[in-house]
Amino acid sequence: MNPYIPPGGQSAGMLRYNTNMNVIEAYDGQVWKEVSSYASVALTGEAEALLDWARKKRDEEMQLDALAREHPAINLALDNLKKAKTQLDATIILSKEHDQTTS
């Protein structure tokens, strides 16, 4: 069996391995085109911006935690901030439940 495809013997959709370039090629009906050997994924601009924002927030939290380990006053302030956030979250939940029961 001869793996070589003679000129004019190809048809659209055929695949071949190009030993000169070490790539897989597909014939589109006119020319042989290299077939990517890996998948690629692209993110939207919004998704990239959200990832950048999340990375920045993570870095800020890591820096704050490092400072809190070194400085007792910062550690105390950070604990107070976490308690206030918990209270705020509880208040928001209760206000939503109140709004639902009065509607």
Secondary structure, DSSP 8 states (H G I E B T S, - for coil): ------TT---TT-EEEETTTTEEEEE-SSSEEE--SS------HHHHHHHHHHHHHHHHHHHHHHHHHH-HHHHHHHHHHHHHHHHHHHHHHHHHHHHHHH-
